[in-house]
Amino acid sequence: MKIQVGKNVLSANDQQALANRRRLDELKLTGVNVLASPGAGKTSFISALLTMLPTAYRNGVIEGDVAGRIDADKIAALGFPVTQINTAGGCHLDAGMIARAMDELKLAGPGFLFIENIGNLICPAEFQLGEALRMVVASVPEGDDKPIKYPLVFATAQAVILNKTDLLGMVDFQMHNFVAAVRAVNPDAPIFTVSCRKQEGLSAVVDWLLQHAGPAKG
């Protein structure tokens, strides 16, 4: 019975996710679901992309946190539209939350809507939000075994970001192990190595986003 309830919840979420995707397409917005562990650098990564994307694009952010709006305030300070979702203990965002946040944000494209999911590599992987693209951010200090421990989130990603590469050689991280672990569950997604602190490697991510902009392209 519990399994059936879970299936019903996911089915309802998937229906709302499809509605969100249609709405984003109509608004000429490319939804980008950004997932990571706490501290991997999601906000720094999104902030860097926002400042590097062409100024002709109208971009915004939905920030997901258990509590507080520290990250949302950082985005707002950069001058980009942002709205906050607090889950009050919930471990993931769902499609209904995104629909309500879009009502509040009132963003229209062409452009990108970045969704910073809750810092968690388990629950968020199971919930579609209506995004066109799913990006997973890992970081060097976390170790090279995250794709082995959390295969679903890496398997469902259209792109994998390895952040904090300026720390390579300072911690126990083997690049070949990380790449092999990603490829074992996801043979196709590009793996981008970046340092948000040093602003390295990010232009390749921007180019990739622009190539996959969907209805916002051009």
C-alpha positions in Angstrom: 0.0 0.0 0.0 2.8 2.4 0.8 4.4 1.7 -2.6 1.1 2.5 -4.3 0.8 5.8 -2.5 4.3 6.7 -3.5 3.5 5.9 -7.1 0.4 8.1 -6.9 2.4 11.0 -5.5 5.0 10.7 -8.2 2.3 10.4 -10.9 0.7 13.7 -9.7 4.1 15.3 -9.6 4.9 14.2 -13.1 1.7 15.6 -14.4 2.4 19.0 -12.8 6.0 18.8 -14.2 4.6 18.3 -17.7 2.4 21.4 -17.2 5.4 23.3 -15.9 7.4 22.3 -18.9 4.7 23.5 -21.3 4.4 26.8 -19.5 8.2 27.3 -19.6 8.2 26.6 -23.3 5.4 29.1 -23.9 7.4 31.7 -21.9 10.6 30.8 -23.9 12.4 29.8 -20.8 14.8 26.9 -20.5 14.4 25.3 -17.0 17.6 24.1 -15.5 17.4 21.9 -12.4 20.7 22.2 -10.5 21.3 19.4 -7.9 24.2 18.9 -5.5 25.2 18.1 -2.0 25.3 20.9 0.6 28.5 23.0 0.1 29.3 21.8 -3.5 28.9 25.3 -4.8 25.5 25.4 -6.4 24.9 29.1 -5.7 28.4 30.2 -6.8 28.0 28.1 -10.0 24.6 29.6 -10.8 25.8 33.1 -10.0 28.7 32.7 -12.4 26.5 31.5 -15.2 24.1 34.4 -14.8 26.8 36.9 -15.1 28.3 35.2 -18.2 25.2 34.5 -20.2 24.4 37.0 -23.0 22.7 40.1 -21.8 19.9 39.6 -24.3 18.7 36.7 -22.2 16.3 37.3 -19.4 17.3 34.9 -16.6 16.0 34.2 -13.1 16.4 31.8 -10.2 14.2 29.8 -7.9 16.1 29.1 -4.7 15.3 26.0 -2.7 16.3 25.7 0.9 15.1 24.0 4.0 15.1 27.5 5.8 16.5 31.0 5.2 17.1 33.0 2.1 20.9 33.6 2.2 21.4 32.2 -1.3 18.4 34.1 -2.7 19.9 37.4 -1.3 23.2 36.7 -3.1 21.4 36.3 -6.4 19.3 39.4 -5.8 22.4 41.4 -5.1 23.6 40.5 -8.6 20.4 42.1 -10.0 18.6 39.0 -11.2 15.0 38.1 -10.4 14.8 35.4 -7.7 12.2 33.9 -5.5 12.7 31.6 -2.5 11.1 28.3 -1.6 11.6 27.1 2.0 10.6 23.5 2.5 10.6 23.6 6.3 12.4 20.3 6.6 11.5 18.8 3.2 14.4 17.1 1.4 13.4 18.1 -2.2 11.5 20.5 -4.4 8.5 19.2 -6.3 6.7 20.4 -9.4 3.8 22.1 -7.4 6.3 24.3 -5.5 7.9 25.3 -8.8 4.5 26.2 -10.3 3.8 28.5 -7.4 7.2 30.0 -7.5 6.9 30.8 -11.2 3.7 32.7 -10.4 5.6 34.8 -8.0 8.7 35.3 -10.1 6.7 36.4 -13.2 9.7 35.8 -15.5 9.4 35.6 -19.3 12.1 34.8 -21.8 13.9 34.2 -23.9 16.2 33.1 -21.2 16.9 30.6 -18.5 15.2 29.7 -15.2 17.7 28.1 -12.9 16.2 26.0 -10.1 18.6 25.5 -7.2 17.3 22.3 -5.6 17.7 21.3 -1.9 21.3 20.2 -1.0 20.7 16.5 -1.3 21.7 13.8 -3.8 18.9 11.3 -3.1 15.4 12.6 -2.9 15.6 15.4 -5.6 16.7 12.9 -8.2 13.3 11.3 -8.2 11.2 14.4 -8.8 10.8 16.0 -12.2 10.1 19.8 -11.9 9.4 20.6 -15.5 13.1 21.3 -16.4 14.6 20.9 -19.8 18.0 20.3 -18.4 19.3 18.7 -15.3 22.8 19.5 -14.0 24.6 17.8 -11.1 27.4 19.7 -9.3 30.0 17.6 -7.5 33.1 19.1 -5.8 36.6 17.9 -5.3 36.5 18.0 -1.5 33.6 15.6 -1.5 35.7 12.8 -3.0 35.6 10.9 -6.2 33.1 8.3 -5.2 29.8 10.3 -5.3 28.6 8.8 -8.6 29.0 5.3 -7.1 27.2 6.2 -3.9 24.4 8.2 -5.6 24.0 6.7 -9.1 20.5 7.9 -9.9 21.2 11.6 -9.7 24.3 11.2 -12.0 22.4 8.8 -14.3 19.6 11.3 -14.9 21.9 14.3 -15.5 22.3 16.0 -18.9 25.6 17.5 -17.6 27.9 16.8 -14.7 29.9 19.7 -13.2 33.0 19.1 -11.0 33.6 22.2 -9.0 36.5 23.4 -6.8 39.1 22.0 -9.1 41.6 24.5 -7.7 41.8 22.1 -4.7 43.0 19.2 -6.8 46.2 17.8 -5.2 45.2 19.2 -1.8 42.7 16.5 -1.0 42.3 12.8 -1.8 40.6 12.9 -5.2 41.4 10.9 -8.3 40.0 12.4 -11.5 40.2 9.1 -13.4 38.1 7.4 -10.7 35.5 10.1 -10.8 35.2 10.1 -14.6 35.0 6.3 -14.6 32.3 6.3 -12.0 30.2 8.9 -13.9 30.6 7.0 -17.2 29.5 3.7 -15.5 26.0 5.2 -15.0 25.9 7.9 -17.6 28.0 7.4 -20.8 26.8 10.5 -22.6 26.6 13.5 -20.3 29.5 16.0 -20.7 31.7 16.4 -17.6 32.8 20.0 -17.0 35.7 20.7 -14.7 35.4 24.2 -13.1 36.6 26.4 -10.3 33.9 29.0 -9.5 36.4 30.7 -7.0 38.9 31.2 -9.8 36.3 31.6 -12.6 37.9 28.7 -14.6 36.2 26.4 -17.0 32.8 28.1 -16.9 32.8 29.5 -20.5 32.5 25.9 -21.7 29.4 25.4 -19.6 27.8 28.6 -20.9 28.5 27.5 -24.5 26.8 24.2 -23.7 23.8 25.8 -22.2 23.3 28.1 -25.2 23.5 25.1 -27.5 20.7 23.4 -25.5 18.5 26.4 -24.9 15.5 24.8 -26.5 12.7 27.3 -27.1 14.8 30.1 -25.7 17.5 29.6 -28.4 18.0 32.5 -30.7 
